[in-house]
């Protein structure tokens, strides 16, 4: 009974903490919806695109620490309950991705996954961070990081802990993150996805983004016109 209560509380606490989205909140205070600007994602990478590197970095750090903190708290409160690390971490990632007060349209979970990895082992965190940065630089797409990290981490965790059930629970977050990034893969195929090099060649990507947004507006106008004519 106590274990069941611990699991329920961990799911609720993890989800609610995950729902705290600084990118969305700061953008709202600035007068816009971050989900309608830049890459249209309520996360740290889009905060960099829309509000600058400092605010973006602070949002990323906050999202990492919120997952790190809530996992540490719940595991410390209920040390006897199994799988709380995985359960709380996944709940936090899902809360970030599907926050109730944002119509379940949040971020894509990378920073929270990073916080989950940090809560597990800081050495693994640094190694994976280095590998993912290299991949992002070589492939030059930001979305490659969450896709590969979300696939790799359950395997790393399972191999290091021999905890198959815990690794399977983490795969729930993997599935959600992969689903969230399908649109990025489509944009890569269409040639409209922002490159990782945007961080240091901002003007070039801004021009590209402006052209893409204009094309989208033209397409939307044409669709609306055709619809009105049919009616």
N, C-alpha and C positions, 0 to 999 in steps of 0.2 A: 504494500500500500504506500509506504513512504517513498519507495523508488518510483512508483507511478506518479506521485505528486511532484517529485523532483524533476521527472521528465517533462511533465506538463508545465511547470514553472519555468523550466529552461527554454522550452519552445516559445512561451509567451514573452519572457524577458529578452531572449535573443531576437525575436521578431520585432518587438517594440523598439529596442535599441537600434536595430538595423534600419528602422523606418526614419531615424533622424538623419536627414539628408542635407548637409550644409550647402552643397552646390545649388540645390533647389531653393533653399531658404534665403541664401545671400542674393541669388538672382531675383527672387521675388521682392526683396528689400530694395533692389536696384530698379525695380519696375518692369521686369520681363520674366517670361517663363523660359527657363533654360532648355526645356524640352521642345521648344519651337525655334531655337537658334543654334548656330554652329552645326555640330554633328547630331543635334537633337537628343542628346543623352544626358540624363541627370546624374552626372558623375564628375570625377576630378579632371579627366582629360578634356571634357567639354567646358569645364570651368576655366581651364587654361586658355582654350580657344576664345571663349566669350568674355572672360573677366580678367585675364592676365595670369602670368606665371605664379605670382605670389599667392593670390587667392586660390588658384588651382592647386598649388602645392599644399596649402593649409587644408583644403578640402580632402585631398588624398590622405594626408597624415591623420586627419580626424577619422576618416572612414577605416583606416587601418587600426587605429587605437580603439575605436568603439568595439570592433570585433575582438581584439586582443583582451580588452578589459572585461567584457561581459562573459567571455569564456572562462577567464581566470576567476571571476567572482562566483559563477555557478558551480564550477568544479571544486572550488574551495568550500562552498556552502554545503555541497552534497558529495563528499569524497567517496561515499560507499556506492553511489549510483553508477552503473556501467554506461559507457557510450555518451556521457554528457558532453564531453569535448566535441564530438562529431555532431551531436544533436543541436547544441547551442550554436556552434559555428555555422551550420547549415541554416538554422532559423534566422540568424543575423544576416546572412547573405540574401536569403529570400525576402527578409524585411526590407533590405536596401533595394532589391530589385522590384518588389511588389508592395510598396507602402500604401496602406489603406486610404490615407488622406490625400494621396496624389492619384486617385483612381487606379491604383495598382500599376502605375507607369513610372517606375523609378530608374535607378542606374543599372549597370550591368555586372556589378559584383566583384570586380577585380581587386579593389583595395581591401574589401572585407575578406576576400580569400587570402590576401596577403597578411591581414591581421590574424587570421586563423592559423596560417603557417607559422607566423611569429610566435603565437601562443604555444605551438607544438615544439618548435626548436629554432632558436635564432640563427644557428649555423645553416640549417636547411633553408631558412628564409633568405639569407645572404647569398647562398649558392644559387638558389632558384632565381633570385633577383638579377644576379650577374648574367646567368644564362639567358633569361628572358630579354634583358637589355641588348645583349649581343644579337639575338634573333630579331628584335625590333629594328636594330640598326641595319642589319644585313638585308632583311626582307622589306624594311621601310614602311611597315603598316603597324599602327598601334594595336589593332584588333588581334594580331597574331599572339600577343602576350596573354590575354585572358583565355583564349582558345587553347593554347598549348599548356598553360599552367593548370587550367581546370582539369585537363585530361591527365597530366603527369602527376599531380599531387596525390590523388587517391592511391595510385600505384606506389608512390614513394612512402606514403603513410602506412599502407598495408605491409610493404616489405620491411619497414623499419620496426613496426610494432607487432607484426604477425596477428593483427586485429582485423580479420576479414569483415566482420559485421560493421566495425567503425568505418572501414574504407568504403563499404557499400552505401552507408549512410551519406558519406561525402559525395558519392556519385549522384545523389539527388541534386546537389548544387551544380555539379558538372553538367548534368542534362539541362538544367534551367539556363545556365550561362551559355551553353552551345546554342540553345534555341534563341536566346536574346541576340546572339551574334550572327544569325542567319542573314539579317539585313546588311551587315557589314560585308559579308562574303558576296552578296549580290552587288553591292556598290563597287567592290573590287573588280568584279567581272565587267561592270558598266564603266569603270574608269573614273568613278566619282567619289571614291573613299579618300579621306584625308590621310596624307602620309605622316609617318613618325617624324620625318625631317621638317615638318611644319614648325616644330619647336624652335628651329633656328633659321628657317626661311619663311617667315611669317607672311611677308608681302605677297610672295608667289602663291601661297596657298589661299590667302584672302581673295586674290583675284579669281582663282579657280572656284572657290566657294561662291563668290558673287555671281559668276557666270552660271553655275549649276542652279543656284536659287532662282535666277531670272528665267532659266529654262523651265523649272518647276512651275513658276508663276504663270508662264505662257501656256503650259500644258493644262494647268488647272482652269485658266480662263477659257481655253478652247473647249474643254470638257463641259464647263458650265454653259457655254453658249450653245453647244450641240444639244444639251439636255433641255434648255429653254425652248429651242426650236421644235424639239420633238413633242414637248408639252403643248 
